[in-house]
């Protein structure tokens, strides 16, 4: 048996390599030279674009509570439709009130939206397949999510400069505090 070194390896006949204890495979160093800035992506310059929620041209959902939403610094009470350049009250009380008629607003927009994000409250609720099919036939993809995730999805798609709108119903059971401090703050997409 070959003699063991104190580091757990045995001498190897191959120069610059050693055998690991318990295996017959030689351990060879992976890097033979020192990296310089031009060799490694980590040293190269990176350009980063940060979404500024204060920008007047984009809608940005900053927070939500059981009473409503904070959008671009404005508090909106109750369900709302967030369009590319405006915010409207949306006349629905719960996901059960979402119908062909309540979605007609999103089908009439010019320029047309690509994606409609629906926030159905505390949890994801199933909407009638015929309603979703009608939206697809109009060229609008529909994402149905719980409201917290719908807010984040809307912000992300907006930051990607997609033509997106949202129909949001405040989550009822998430926050019991009735003060303005009960608004959950959403992180800025980076």
C-alpha positions in Angstrom: 0.0 0.0 0.0 1.4 3.4 -0.9 2.3 5.8 1.9 -0.3 8.4 2.9 0.3 12.1 3.2 -1.1 14.2 6.0 -3.6 15.9 3.6 -5.5 12.6 2.8 -3.8 12.0 -0.6 -1.3 9.5 -1.7 1.7 10.2 -3.9 1.0 10.0 -7.6 3.4 9.1 -10.4 1.8 11.9 -12.5 3.6 15.2 -11.8 1.3 18.0 -10.6 -1.5 15.6 -9.7 -2.4 13.5 -6.7 -4.8 10.7 -6.0 -7.7 11.2 -3.6 -7.9 8.8 -0.8 -10.3 5.9 -1.6 -10.4 6.6 -5.4 -8.1 5.7 -8.2 -8.8 9.0 -10.1 -6.0 11.6 -10.2 -6.9 15.1 -9.0 -5.6 17.6 -11.5 -5.6 21.4 -10.9 -8.4 23.1 -13.0 -6.7 26.4 -13.7 -3.1 26.6 -14.9 -2.9 30.4 -15.2 -4.3 33.5 -13.4 -7.3 35.1 -15.0 -7.1 38.7 -16.3 -10.0 41.1 -16.7 -10.4 40.2 -20.4 -10.7 36.5 -19.6 -13.7 36.6 -17.3 -17.2 37.9 -17.7 -17.3 39.1 -14.1 -14.7 41.7 -15.0 -16.6 43.0 -18.0 -18.9 46.0 -17.8 -22.5 45.5 -17.3 -25.3 47.8 -18.1 -28.3 47.9 -15.7 -31.6 49.6 -16.3 -33.6 50.4 -13.2 -37.4 50.9 -13.4 -38.3 54.2 -11.8 -41.7 53.9 -10.2 -42.0 57.7 -10.2 -41.9 57.8 -14.0 -45.1 59.5 -15.3 -45.3 57.2 -18.3 -45.7 53.9 -16.5 -48.2 52.6 -14.0 -46.5 51.0 -11.0 -48.4 49.2 -8.2 -46.6 50.2 -5.0 -48.8 48.4 -2.4 -52.1 46.9 -1.6 -54.4 46.3 1.4 -57.8 45.0 2.1 -59.2 48.4 1.2 -57.4 49.1 -2.1 -54.1 49.8 -3.8 -51.3 52.4 -3.9 -50.5 53.1 -7.6 -48.0 55.7 -8.6 -48.4 57.3 -5.2 -52.2 57.5 -5.4 -54.4 55.5 -3.1 -57.2 53.8 -5.0 -60.0 52.4 -2.9 -61.7 49.1 -3.9 -61.3 47.1 -7.1 -59.6 48.9 -10.0 -58.6 48.5 -13.6 -55.0 49.5 -14.2 -54.6 50.5 -17.8 -51.3 51.5 -19.5 -51.8 55.2 -18.8 -54.7 55.5 -16.4 -56.5 53.9 -13.4 -60.3 53.3 -13.2 -62.6 52.0 -10.6 -63.7 48.5 -11.7 -67.3 47.7 -10.9 -66.8 44.2 -9.5 -67.2 43.1 -5.9 -65.6 39.7 -6.1 -64.3 37.3 -8.6 -67.9 36.0 -9.1 -68.7 39.5 -10.7 -66.1 39.1 -13.4 -68.1 38.6 -16.6 -67.9 39.2 -20.4 -69.3 42.7 -19.7 -66.8 43.6 -17.0 -64.0 42.5 -19.2 -65.3 44.5 -22.2 -63.3 47.5 -21.0 -60.1 45.7 -21.7 -61.2 44.5 -25.1 -62.0 48.1 -26.2 -58.6 49.6 -25.5 -56.5 51.1 -28.3 -53.7 50.4 -28.7 -54.6 46.8 -27.8 -53.2 45.2 -24.8 -51.3 41.9 -25.1 -51.9 40.6 -21.5 -54.6 41.1 -18.9 -53.5 40.2 -15.4 -56.5 39.5 -13.1 -56.1 39.6 -9.4 -59.0 37.6 -7.8 -58.4 38.5 -4.1 -56.8 36.2 -1.5 -56.5 33.2 -3.7 -56.6 32.1 -7.3 -60.1 31.6 -8.4 -61.3 29.7 -11.5 -63.0 31.8 -14.1 -65.4 30.4 -16.8 -63.4 28.9 -19.7 -65.7 30.5 -22.3 -64.8 34.0 -20.9 -61.1 33.3 -21.1 -61.5 31.9 -24.6 -63.3 35.0 -25.8 -60.4 37.1 -24.5 -57.9 34.9 -26.4 -60.0 35.2 -29.6 -59.5 39.0 -29.2 -55.8 38.5 -29.0 -55.5 39.1 -25.2 -53.8 36.5 -23.0 -55.3 36.4 -19.5 -53.3 35.5 -16.4 -55.5 34.8 -13.4 -53.7 35.0 -10.0 -54.2 35.9 -6.4 -54.0 39.7 -6.0 -50.5 40.0 -4.4 -49.0 37.9 -7.2 -51.0 39.7 -9.9 -49.6 43.1 -8.6 -46.0 41.8 -8.9 -46.7 40.2 -12.3 -48.2 43.5 -13.6 -45.1 45.4 -12.4 -42.8 43.0 -14.0 -44.5 43.0 -17.3 -44.7 46.8 -17.3 -41.0 46.9 -16.6 -40.5 44.7 -19.6 -42.4 47.3 -21.7 -45.2 44.9 -22.5 -48.7 46.2 -23.3 -50.4 45.0 -20.1 -53.5 45.9 -18.1 -54.7 44.6 -14.7 -58.1 44.0 -13.1 -57.5 43.9 -9.4 -59.7 43.0 -6.5 -58.3 43.8 -3.0 -57.4 40.8 -0.9 -60.0 40.7 1.9 -58.3 38.6 4.6 -54.7 39.6 4.2 -54.7 42.7 6.4 -57.0 43.4 9.3 -55.5 46.8 10.3 -57.6 49.7 8.9 -54.9 52.3 9.0 -52.9 53.4 6.0 -49.9 51.6 7.3 -51.5 48.3 6.5 -50.5 48.6 2.9 -48.1 45.9 1.8 -45.2 47.4 -0.1 -44.1 45.6 -3.3 -40.5 45.5 -4.2 -39.4 47.2 -7.4 -38.5 44.8 -10.2 -34.8 45.1 -11.1 
